Amino acid sequence: MNLFAIFADHVRDAVGQLIAEGAVPAGIDTARVVVEPPRDPSHGDLATNAAMVLAKDAGLKPRDLAEKLVARLVTLPGVAKVDVAGPGFINIALDASYWPRVVAAVLEAGSGYGRTDAGAGQAINVEYVSANPTGPMHVGHCRGAVFGDALANLLAFAGWKVTREYYINDAGAQVDVLARSAFLRYREALGEAISIPEGLYPGDYLVPVGKALVTKYGRTLLDKPENEWLPLVRDVSIDAMMAMIRGDLAALNIHHEVFFSERTLHARPNGAPSIIDRMLESLRARDLVYEGRLPPPKGQPVEDWEDREQTLFRAMQFGDDVDRPLMKSDGAYTYFAADIAYHKDKFDRGFKRMIDVWGADHGGYVKRMQAAVKAATNGEGSLDVELCQLVRLLRNGEPVKMSKRAGDFVTLRDVVDEVGRDAVRFMMINRKNDAVLDFDLAKVIEQTRDNPVFYVQYAHARASSILRNAKEAFADLPDAASAFAGEDLTLLSDEGEITLIKQIASYPRIIEQAAVAREPHRLAFYLYELASALHAQWNRGKDLPHLRFIIEDDRKSTYARLALVHAVALIIASGLSVLGVDAPKEMR
């Protein structure tokens, strides 16, 4: 039951009635009509912009059209009052009889309450994390990992068919650096004293890889030239790093359906054209690739610019600032060429809509990649890029020192082990992804209202405690939440109870809006507000005994209030599940 969607349909029906009566012309597009909470709660429960956005097509002044709509909306069941505000906004107040329907709808739908069909089953690919397979994940990767996973969960809950994907960057120079670093650890495992030169990876996480190489190859690699041992060591090292990365992600309860290897883009099995070769030829066939010269980048010294003829993609034709090179001077493909081929491969796998989650330092790459996707898919595919800003890791306000195991950064696993998965996931999503985030290890485990994850989880635990206590007072109390849907919910009339019901009524709208806007932080904010409303009503009962959730000599009122508690608990558990956070029944 999406209260706002229901009333949006009512508004459209009212427009249809005006068309049928000849009061407004046919063919009016109502797609821009929205129903939402009014900015000022004193104005009512719902507000619509219908008269404002339809007035021009209707050939009427906004207020005149609003008055015609009001005359029809005020007759709807459950509507107490409808009036016109300002230049033509319509405010709707619901009567007390409407709100029990919301509670009953939540109890009947259970964990399915809030699900929408906004995505209409459309396939969408969400690629996130995609860290280079050169070591354990660090806290900087953590935010993109959590954001991408929560966004994928949110889209799935809102009706999209989501595939979670990880792009393994295993074809670049960095994996050769990894192999050389692991080879040093291999020699160390064989008893040599080593020193790690600048430019190689110093972290102790490669020590087990060196030992694994000894187990697999013994001393035989020592007798081989680099061009022979490098690919062998590289394969073992990448496999070990990806196993480590999968483990790090699992600690956050993140699991991808697809791990796509960059090397497959370059592979030419049995001499056949590679995926990049085929992509390039398809662009050539549409005259989107040419041989030409580029001006030097703005701000670059002339002596650093190599003026040469290059293979270029006509990126400017699709909104980019400049055409982009696809091949290096040595004939190898650029990273950009590989990225085009990769996204074309996603499209060929059935994904017309794609979302990539990148670090903020890749912001300058967005426009060219979107241009490339538009070109490679002949305008049928779309790419949205979500950028995640930096995370500043603190402890009591002071920067956290680097990890000894990693060598030069704080690992994701270190953070999860210290504060727990739930705290990491909730706090990483508790701010908009494009804003810098301060993550204080001391504050995220505080048991105070100022710690959002504790406050929300505590609300669920408090609801569970109320239900346990009610079972002690009423031995025949049903266990299933749905069993309370038939209680006399009209007894829920206190202002605090109505506030809670209005909060839960907003859940489907929050889900849909957060999914469409790709902003899971909206859900975190909503859960905090819902938790606050529950805690507030519980505290009112401490001071006013007649408002307590459990009144042993008033079964009807108690059962109605337990229905509300069940509804709140269901929604908190649902929202936390979307964010990938547990909903505990007890807090210790």
N, C-alpha and C positions, 0 to 999 in steps of 0.2 A: 504494500500500500504506500504509494508515493503521493502524499497529500498535495504537493505542489504540481505534480504532473496531472493529477485528477482535476484540479481546479484550472489548469491550463486548458485541459479538454473542455471544461465547462465554459470557459471564455470563448473558445473557438466555436463551440455549439451556439453560443449567444450571437456571435458574428454571423453564423449560418442562418439563424432565425431572422436577423435583420436583412440578410440578402434575400431570403425567401419572401419577406414582406415588401421588398422593393425599397427599403429604407436606405440601403447602401448598394452600390453596384456589385455585380458578380465578379468573381475572379480575384478577389482581394487575397493577397498572400499573407497568411498568418504565421509564417515560419519564425518571425522575429518576436512574436508574443512570448513573454515570460511571466511566470508567477513566482514570487520570491518573498522572503520575510521583509516587512517594511523596515526601513532604517531606524525608525522610532517605534518601539513596541507599543506605545500608547495609541498609535494609529490603527492598530488592529493586528490580525494574525497573518494576513496575506496581502500582497500588493501586486498589481499588474500594470504593465506599460502599454496595454493593448490600444487604448485610445490615442496615445502619443505616437505610436509607430504606424497606426492604420489610418489616421485622420486624413492624410493627404490623398491616399487612394480612395477613401470613402467620400471625399469631397465635402468634408465637414470640419468644423473647428474641433480640436481635441476635447474640449469640455462638453460640447454638444454630443459628440459620439460617446463620450464617457457616460453621460446621463442616460442614453439609450441602452447602453450595456448594463448599467446599474439596475435599471428597471427589470431586467431579466435575471441577473445574478442574485438579487435579493430574494427571489422566490425559491431558491435552491434549498433543499433540506439541510439543516444544520447551520445555516447562515443566519446570524443575528442582525448584522448591519452591513450595509455597503454604502460608501460615500466617495465623493470626488475631492481630491486634494490638489492644490496648486494649479498648474496649467492643464491637468487632465489625468493625473495618476488616480487609480482606483484602489481603495483600501477595503479589505473584507475582514469582518470580525465574525468568528464562529461562536455558536452558543455552546453552553456547557455540555450539551448532549452529544456533541461531535467527538470529543476527546476520548471517551471510552472505546470508540471504534478503533482508534489507533493502538491502544494497548492490546485489544483482542487480536488485531491483525498481526502484531509482533508475536504474540504467544502462539498463534496458529501457524505462522510461517517459520517460527523457530530460527535456526541458523541461516535460513534462506532469506530472512527479512533484509531488505536493502539491496538485494541483487537486482540488476537492471539488464535490459537488452540494448543498452546504448551502442554496444559494439556490434550487435546484430550478427554475431558469429563470424565476423570478419577476421581473417588470419592476419596476425601482426607479429613481427619479429623484434624482440627486444634484446639488443646486444649490450652487455655491460661487463665490467671488470676488465677483461682482455689485457691483463697485465703481462708484460714481457716475462717469458718463462726463465728468468735468470736468478730467482731466489724466492724467499718467502714473501708473502704479501705484507706490505707495510700499512701504517695507519692511514696514509694518504689514499691507498686503494679502497680502504674500508668504506668511505662515504659513498663512492660510486657503486660499490658492491651492494650496500644496503639500499640505496636509493633505487637502483635498477631492479632489485628483487622485489621491493615493496611496490614499485610501479607496475611490474609484471603481475603481481598478485592483484593489485587494484584493477588493472585492465581486465583480467580474467573474471573478477567478481562483477565487473560492469558489462560483461557480455562479449568480450573479444576472445578469439581463439589464439592464445599466446604461445609462442615458442621462445624459450630463454636460450641465448647463444653466447658462447665465449670464443673469441677469435685469438688463436694461438700465434703470436708473432715469432715464428720459428724459422724464418728465412733470411733474417737480416744479420748484420755484422755482430750484433750483440750476442747471438748464440754461439758465434765462433769465440768471442771473448769468454763466454761461459765455459766452453769446452777447454780452452787453454787454462782457465782457472781451475777446472776440475782435474786437468792433467797434472797440475802441480800437486794437488791433494793426493792424486794417485801415486806420484813419486814419494810423497811424504809417507803414505801408507806402506810403501816398500822400504822405509827406513831412512830415506834421505832427509837432510835438514834443508828446509826451503825458506825462501823469502819471497813475499808476494810483491811484485813491482807495481808501481802506479799504473792504473788502467785496467787491472784485473780485479776480480771480485774477492774481497778479503774475508768474507763472513765464514764462520765455522760451519754453517749449514752445508758446505761442500765437502766436509770431512767424510761423512757417510758415503758420498758419491765416489770419493777416491777409494774407499774400502770396497765398494761394490765393483769397481773396475778391476781391482786386484782379484776379487773372487771370480769374476767372469773371464779375465784375460791373463791372470798371473803376471809374469814379467814381460810378456811378449810385446807389449806396446812400446817398451823402451827401445826395441830394435827397429822400429818402423819410423820412416820419415813423417813429418807433420802431415803431409797431404794424405797419408794413409791412416794415421791414428786419429786425426781430427774428426772425420765423419763418424767414426765408431764411438769416440768419447762424447761427441755432440749428441748422438741419439740417446745414449744412456743418461746423459745429464738432463736433457729435455724431459725425458720420461720421469726422472726423479723429481725435477722441479714441478712438473705438472701434478704429480702425486702429492707433493707438498702443498701446492696451491689448492688442489681439490680438498685436502684435509683442512686447510685454513678456512676455506669457504664453508665446509661442512660444520665447522665450529660456530658459524653464524647461521646455520641451517639454510645455506644457499646451495642449490643444486641446478645445474644447467642441463637442458636436454641435448644440446648440440655443442660439441667442441670442434671448431673448424680450424684446420691447419693451413697456415699461409703457404707452406711448401707445396700443397696440392695445387695452388694457383699457377705455380711455375713448372710443375711436372709435365713432361712430355712422354707419356707411356708409349713404348714401341715407336718412338719418333713422331707420334701424332701431335697436332698443335695443342699447346697448353690452353688453360682457361683464359689466361691473359691474351694469348695469341688470337683466340677466337673473338674475344671482346674487341680487340683492336681492329680486326678485320671488319666486324660489324659496324664499327664507327667509321672506318674508311669508306665503306660502301655507301654511307650517308653523307660523305664529304665533311665529317666532323673531326678528321685528323689530317694534318698537312705538315709539310716540311717548311720551316720558316725560322726567323730570328726574333728574339725578344729584346726589348730595351732593358738596361740594367735596373735592378730594383731600386726604388726610391730610398735615398739615404745611404746607399752602398758606395764605397770608394770605387772609382773607375778601374783602378788596378786590380781589384778583386773580382772583376766581371769578365767572364769568358764569352766573347762574342762569337757564336758559332751557329750553324744551322742545326735545328733540332726537330725532332718529331713532336708536334704540339697538338693538344686537344683544344677545340674551339670553345673554351669555357665561357668567353665573353658573350657568346650567342645565347647562353642560358643564365645570364645574370651575374657572372663572376667579374672581377675587376680586370683580369688579364688572362690571356690564353696560357695553358699550363703544359710543361714538358712531360712526356711519357717515357722517354728513354734517357739514360745517362750517356756521357761521352764514351764510355767503354762498351756501349751497346746493351747494357743490362737495363731492365725495366726500373722505373722510379717507384717509390712507395705509392705514389698517387695512382699509377697504372694498376698496381696490385689492388689498391682499395676500390677502384672502379670495377675491376673484374669481380672482386668479392661481393660487392653490392649487387652487381648484375646477376651473380650466381644466386644470391638471396631471392631476387625477383623471379629467376627461373625456377626456383623451388616453391613458388606460389605466394610470395610475400610482396604484395603491392604496397603495403605500409610497413615502414621500418623505423625503428627508434634506436639510436646509438646514444650511450651514456659515456661522455668523455670528461677528462679533467679540464679545468678552466684554461690551462696553458695551451689547449688545442683550439681555442676560440677562433683564431685566424684561419682555421682549416674548414670551418663549417660551410661557408658560402660556396667554396669550390667543390666540396663533396656533394652538396645539394644540387649544384649545377650538373655534376657528373651523373648523378642518379637520374635526373630528369632526362639527360641525353641518352644514357645507356638503356633506359627503359622506354624510350620514345614517348616520354611524358606520362606513362601509365603508372609509374612508381613514385612514391614520395618518401623522403627521409626527413625525420625530425631528429634534432640533436639536442640533448639535454646536457648542460655543462655543470659540473660539480666543483664548487670552490674549495679552497684549502681548508684543512682541519688543523687547528692549533692545539696540540696536546699539552695539557697543563696538569699540575697537581697542586692544589691549594693556591692557584694563581701563578705558579712558577712553571716555566717550560720543563718538560720531561726530558731526561737525558737519553741518549741513543742506546740501542740494544747491543749488548756484547755479542750475542749470537749472530745478529745480522751484520754487524761491523759498522754500519753507518746510518742506520735508521731504526725506528721503533716498529716492531712487527705487529701485525694485526692480532696474531695469536697471543702476544704478551698482554695486549689490552683486554681481549676477551677473557683470558685466564684471570686477570685481576678483578674486573668489575662484572663479568657475566655477559652472556649473549643478549639478554633482554635490554639491559641498560645501553649496550652499544647500539643495538638496532633502533630503539626508540629515540635516543638522543641524536643519532645521525640523521633521523628523519624529522626531527622537531624544529627544523628551521628550513626555509626555502633553499633549494639546492644551489642557487647562484649567489648565496651570501656566505661569507667566511664564517666558519663554525669554531667556537672555542669549546673544547671537550675537556672538562676538568674531572680527572679520575676520582678525586675526593668527593666532589659534589654529586656525581651521578649515583653514589651509593648512600647518600644521606636519606633518612626516612623523614622527609619534611614535604610540605606542600610545594616548596620551591623546586623539588625534584620531580619533574612531570611523570617519569616512568613509575616511580614509587606511588605517586598520588593516584594514577589511573589504575595500576594493579591493585592498590589497596582498596579502591572502590569496588572492584570485582570481589576481592576477598571479603569485604564488609557485607556485600550483598549475599555472598555464600554463607557467611556467619549468621545473618538474619534468618535465612531459610533453615539453617540447622537448628537455631534456637526455636523457631516456630514449630519445628517437628517435635521438639520436646514439650511444647505447650499444647500442641494438638496432635495426638498420636495418630489420628486418621488422615493427616495432611497428605495430599497427593504429592508424588515426587515429580511428575512430569509438568513442565511449565504450561503445556497446552491445556492441561486439566483446569487451569484457572481462567481460561478464556470465557467461560460461561458464568462466571461470578457477576455479582451486581457491581459493575465497574462505575456506575453513576455515583457511587459513594466517594469516588476520588474527586473531591471538590475543593480541597485546600489549595491555596495559591502556590505552595511549594510543590504539591503533587501535579498541578497543572503545568508548572514550569518544567518538571521532569518529562511530562508527556509531550510537551511541545519540543523539547530537546530530542526525544526519540523519534518524533515525527519527521525531524530534519535529516535523519540518517540516510535514507535513500537518495535524497537530493545531494547531500555531501559526497556520497560515493560517486554519483554520476558526474558532478562538477569536478571533483578531484581527478577522476579518470580522464575526462575530456581535456582538462587543463594540464594534465600530466604533473600534478602537484600533490603527492601523497602527504606532504606536511599538513595539508588542510584536515586530513583525517586525524592526525595526531592532535591538532588544536581542538578539534571537535570532541575527541575522547576526553581531553582534559576538562572541557566545559561541562560535559555530561557527568564526569566524576565529581566535579565541584558541586553540581546541583544535587547529586545524591548525598554527598557529605553534608551539605547545608541542611537538607531535609532531616537527616539523621540527628544533627545537632539541635534542630528545632524541637525534635521529640524529646531530647534531654531536658529542655526547659519547659516544654508544654506536653505533659503526659498524654493528652488526648490525641496528639499527632504522632505518637510512636507507631512503628510499623506493626508491632505485636501488642494487642490488647486482649488479654486472656478472657475477659468477660464480654467481648464483642467480636464474635466469630466473623460476622459479615464484613465489618470494616477491616478486620485483619486479613481476610482472604483477598479482598479488593487490593489492599496495599501490598500483599505478597505477590499478587499478579503484576503490579507495577515494578516490584523489586526483580521478579523474574525477567520482565521485559528489559529493564536496564542492564541486568547481568548478561542477557543474551546479546545485546548490542555491544557492550564493552568487549565481550569475548570475541564477537564477530570482527569488530574493528581492529582489535589487537592481532587477531589471526591474519588479517590482511597485511598488517605491518610486520608480521612474522615474529610476534611477541607472545609469550605465554600469558594466560589469564589464570593466575593462581587462586585456589579456593581458601588458602591460608597464607598469612605473611608471618615470617619469623625474624 
